[in-house]
């Protein structure tokens, strides 16, 4: 049966470039944001860093050899240049259903 209330969180695969190895992937756990909440989130971004913005929508991850913490997310963002873009893309692709179109 289709539910009108989605799960409060969901996982989405983020593919991150790993120099010398190609693509690496993690399963990021995000908060579900409905259309109004996404608009409010986007309006609030202003001068926030990628870390600050991602901490508002991410709540965990899988397939990473370290627990999800603000410090470890910062380490990921500092180590892999494409990771922030990949995480935001995974969030928006999953929330919009873009993954189903491929």
Residue, then its C-alpha position, 0 to 999 in steps of 0.5 A: x500500500x502506498x503511504x502518504x507519509x514517507x519515511x523520515x530518512x532514506x539512503x542514496x548512493x553517492x559516487x565519489x571520485x577517488x584519485x588513482x582508483x576511479x569511482x568510490x561509493x558510499x550510501x548516504x542517509x538523508x532526512x526526507x524534506x518535502x517541497x516546502x522544507x526543501x525550499x526553506x533549506x535552499x533559501x537558508x543556504x546563503x553563506x553556509x559551507x558545504x559541511x554546514x549544509x550537508x549536516x542539515x540533511x545528512x544523518x548517517x552513511x554506510x560503506x564508510x570505514x568510519x562512523x558518521x560524525x561531523x568531524x568525519x564528514x569534514x574529513x571526507x569533504x576535505x580529502x575528496x574534492x568531488x564529495x560535496x557535489x556527489x552527496x548533494x547530487x545523490x540527495x536531489x536525484x533520490x528525492x526527485x526520482x531522477x535515479x528512476x529515469x536512468 
